[in-house]
């Protein structure tokens, strides 16, 4: 792709844009240098395209700069730090460019910086629009910025964007996520723009705080329930340990002829795993096969977890062996399944196979393996091996991993291994 981009760059002879000129939107939109951005897939080709934009004079237009910043800040092939370099070189960034920078930082989980850029935007005299607030409010929610979120809400009211459907749902979602359910409900009730998104945001807020009755009542009020709405109520009951009710909502969803998506299936499979509902889990597996649902890795892992936790280790292992490109979760759910059913030799054997693979263990892996070591009476030798692995992977949280294992290793401690574990925790 890079070589083809390079040939395009050298072969095209675009119109040169002079400073302070005002070319038409069509001339800019169809400019060859900008069209190359859609083909860009590396930092090197990005810099080549940027160079061509400068040579052609496109850097004299805010439109071209906004497209370049947008690609760098938002695209999966972009580079947020490079977007900032371009942004800082612009003398007076327009509203679109400021929005893109805020959005880019939010998408990359730099939530505090997203808020700070909003403050800078106001300081520079650039007025926000309806596209500014959804990502800004999401950032406020992520940093649990109650005071900042309320200030932003004030700006929304002052500028007249409260009736924008996206801003409205973002406000409800922000208040719900930070636990201000009273404000979330107030915003929801005062607006006539109640869509599935705002309903779902409030339902999620209620379920996350344990208000299942309120969530259920609100769910019944939704005019048209989409898959996201169903997922919210099912997940809410599942996370509250109300497994029977979660499965009942799943069955209602099927009767309503709403097609479950991957998130739905992962939730109900987890419910089956936690409630040992093997028969229902098998029905869900059959439904997946009958409907021809694509068996992505996450779904495979969910099925393995369900079968192993429900005691059908043979089916779980067969599915595990059938995965070509396993990730750490694949290994963890299978090792955890053996450990859950006290099949510790198989758990340790699989852990050794994992060590020989290219997959690096994580906290969950060690928390599955160390109890198996303790119960097998092989604690000393196994801890030495685990210590070696922790050093090999340079795990900064090694102490946390081993400390958390203490509560699982009571039988070993009773057999005189407690001091040995403490010694290794101190050592690491």
N, C-alpha and C positions, 0 to 999 in steps of 0.2 A: 504493500500500500504506500509506503514511504517513497519508493522509486517512482511509482505512477504520479504521486503528488509532486515530486520534484520535476518530472517531465512537464506536468501541467503548468507549474510555476514558470519554467523557462520558456515554454512555448507560447503562453498567452501574452497578448499585447493590449492590456486594458487601458481604458481612458484614464488619463492622469487627472486627479482631483486637485485643483489649486486651493491654497488657503483662502478662507472667507468666502468660498464659492458656495452655491446652494443647488447642487445637482438634484434631479428628480428622484423620488423614492424608487421608481422602477429601475432607473439606471444603477442605483446603489444595490437594490435587492438582487439584481441579476449579474452583479459584478463577479468576474471569474475568481478573484482572490477570496471573496467571501464564500463562494460555493465550495471552495476547497476545505472549509472547516468541517463540512459533513463527512469528509474522507479522512480527517485527521485521527490518528490513533497512537501518537507518541509525542513526547516532549520535543524531540528533534524536529519533527514535521510541523509542530505547532510554531516553533520559533522561525522556521522557514516561511510559513504562511504570514506570520506577523511581519517579517522582513519585507515580504512582497507587498503587504498592505501599506507599509511605510513608503516603499519605493513608488507605489502608484498614487500616493497622496491621500489614500482613504483614511489615514489617521487624522486628517483634518475634519472629518465628519463624526458627529456624535453617533449616528446610526451605525457606522462600521465599528466604532469603539464599543458600542453597546453589544453588538453581536460577538465581538472578540471576548469581552468580559463575560458574557453569558456562557459561551462555550467553556472558558477556563473555569468558571465558578460552579457550573451546574453539570456539565457533561461528565460521564464516567471516565472519559479520556482526557479530561481537563486537569488543571492544576490551580488550586485556589490561591496559592502563594504568588503564582504568575499573574493571576487575575488582579491581585492587590497591587502588584508592580505597575500594571497598566492603569489601574484605577488612580493610583497616586500621581501618575503622569498627566492626568486629565485636569485641565485648569478649572473647569466648571462642570462637573458631572451632572447629567440631567436626571430626572426622576426615575427613568427606566434603569439607568446604571446603578443608582443608589438601591433600588429595589432588588436588583440582581445580586448585589454584594450582600445585602441582608439575607436574602434567600439562600445564597451559597453557603454562608456561615451556619445558618440553621440546618441545612441539609448535611453539613459535615459535623454537626453536633457541637459547634462553637457558639453555644447559645448566648453567653454573656457578651461575646464580641458582636453578635447580631444586634443585641439591644444597644450596645455602645455606638454602632454605626448608625442606628436610628437617631440617637441623640445628636451625633455629628451632622446627620442629614438636616435636622431641624435647625442646628446652629448655623448651617450654611445657607439657610433661607429657602431650602427646597421643600415644598409642601408634599406630604404623603398623599397617596391615593388608595383606592380599595385594594390594590394589589400589594401594598406595603404591609397591611395589618395581619393577614393570615399567618405568615411565617414569623412575624414579630410576636404575635400572641402565642404561637406554639413555643417560641423560645422562652417567653415569660413562664409558661406552664412547666417547661422542662427544668428551669432553675428555681421553681416554686417561688417565683417573684410576685407575691401577693400585692405589695405596695406598688411595684412597677406596673403590674398588670392592670391595676385599678387606674393608674395614671394614663396608661394607653387607652383604656376604656373611655376615659374622659376625653381624650383626643378624638376617638371615634365619634362620640356624641357631638362634640363641638364642630367636627368637619362634616357631619351628616351622613356617615357611612353605616349607621346602625341597622339600616334596612337592607343593606347589601347581603345577599344570602350567604356568601362565603365568609364575610366578616362576622355575621351573626352566629353561624355555627362555630367559628373559631373562638368567639367570646364564650359561648356555652362550654365548649371543650376546655378552654383555659381555666375557667372557674371550677369546672368539675374535676380537673386533674389536680388542682392545688387544694382541693377539699372544701372550697367555698360553695357548697351545694345550694345554699340560700340565694346567693347572687346568681348562680347558674340558672336556677329555676326562675328567678326574677327576669333575667334577660330572655329566657325561653318564653315565658308567659306574656311578656310585653310585645313580642314580635308576632306579626302575622305570617312571617316566612318560616314556618316550621316544616322542615323537610326531614327525610330519614337520617341525614347526617347529624342534625341538631338533636333529634330524638335519641339517636344512638349514643351521642356524647353524654347526654344526661343520664341515660340508662347505665352506661359504664361507670359514671361517677357514683350513682346510687349503689350499684353492686360492689364496687371497690370499698365502700364504707359499710357494707353489710345491710343496706336498706333494700332487701330483696322484694318486699311487698310493694314499696313505692316504684321500684324498677318494673315489676310485673304489671302494675296498674298503668304505668306510662307506656309500656310495650303494647298493651291492649288498645291504646289510643292512637297508635300509628296508623294513618290511613292506608298506606301501602308499605308493607314490610319487605325489605330486600334482604339479601343474604347477610349483609353486614349487621343489620338489626337482629336477625336471628342469632348470629354468632355472638353478639354482645350479651344477650340474655342467657344463652347456653353457657358461655364462658363464665358469666357472673355466678350462676348456680354451681358450676363445677369448682370454681375457686373458693366458694364458701363451703365446699364439702357436701353439697346437696346433690349427690350423684343421681339419685332416682329422678329428681325433678329435671336435672339437666338432660337426661336421656329422654324424658317425657317431652320436653320442648323439641328435641331433635326429631322425634317421631311426628310431632305436630308440624314441623317444618316440611317433612317429606309429604305429609298429607296435604299441605298447602301448595304442593308442587313447586316449591322453591329448591333449586338445585344447590346442594351443599358444595362448598369449595374446599380447598386444601386446609384452610384454617378451621373450618367446621369439623372436618374429619379428624384432624390432629387433636382437637379438643375432646371429641367423643371417644376417641381411642384412648386418650389419657384417662378419661373417666372410667372406661372399662378396665384399664390397667389398675387403677387405684381401688376399684370396687370388686376386682376379681370376677368381672362379668364376661367370661370367656365366650358364652353362647352369643351374646349381643355383639361382642367383638368380631366373631366369625361372620355374623350377618353383615356387619359393616364391611368386612373384607370382601365378602361375596358381592355386595352392592358395588364396591369399587371396581371389581373385575367385570361385572355385568354391564356397567355403564362405560367401560373403557376409559376410566380415569387414568391419566398419565401417572405412572409410579415414579415420582421424583424421590430423591434421596430422603427428604424430610418425612415423606409418607411411609417409605420403607422402614425408616427408623422408628416411627410411631407404631407400626404393626409389630415390629420385633419387640419393642418395649411391652406392648399389650400382651402378646403371646407369652413372653418370658415371665412377666409379672403374674399372669394367670396360670402359670404352671405348665404350659405347653412348650417346653424347651426344645423339643425336636423340631417343631414347625419354625420356631424362632431361629434356631441355628441354621436350618435350611435356607431361610430367607436371608440371614446374615451372610452365608457363604455365597449366595447368589448375587450379592452386590459387588459390582466390579470396582468402583471407586468409593471405598468406605471413608467416612470422616471420623473424627474423634467421638462424635455422638453415637455412631454405629457401634464402635468398640465398647463404649461406656454402657449402652443399654444391654448389650449381650453379656458383658462381664457382670453388670449389675443384676441381670436376671439370674445368673448362676449364684451370685452372692445372696440374693434375696431368698432363694430356695435352699440355702445352705449347701450348695454344690461348690464347695470352696476349691477343690482340686481343679475342677474345670475352669473356675474363675482365674486361678493363678496361671494355669496353662495358657489360657487365652491372653492374659496379660503379657506373658512371655512372648507370644506371637506378635502382639501389638508392638512390643519393644523392638522386634526385628523388622517391623514395617516402617514406613516413612511417617507415620502419624505420631505426633508428640502427645503424651498424656497430659491431662489437666487435673485440677483439684478433684473433680468427680471421679476420675479414674482411680486416684490414690485412695479416696474415701471408700471406694468399692473394694479395693484390693487389700488394704491394711487390716480390716476386720477379718478377712479370710485368713490372713497370715496368723492373726492372734488365735483364732479358733482352731487352727490346725496345729498349734503348738510350734509353729515354725517362725515365730515372731522375730527372733534374733537374726537368723539368716536373711529373712525377708526384709527386715528393716535396713540391714546393711545394703541389700540390693536396691531398695527404694532410695536410700540415702545417696547411693551412687547415681541413680537416675536423676534425682533432684539436682545434684551438682552438674550432671551432664547437660541438663536442660536449663541450668542457671535460674531456677525458679526463685523469684524474690519472696514468694509467699510460702516457702517450704515449712517454716515454723507453724504457720496457720494450718497447713495440711496435716501435719503430724499432731498438733495440739487437738484438732477436731477429732482425730482418730481415737484419742484416749477414752472417750465416752463409749466407743464401740468395743473396746478391748478389755472390758472388766474381767472376763475369764482368764485372760493372759496375766493381768495384774494380780489376780488371786493366786496364780501359779508362780509368782515371783518375778514376772517380767515387767512390772510397773516401773521399777527403778531404771531398768534398761531403756524403756521407752523415754522416760524423762531425760536420761543422759543423752539420747540421740537428738531429742528436741532442743536441748540446751546447746549441743555441739553444732547443730545445723543453724 
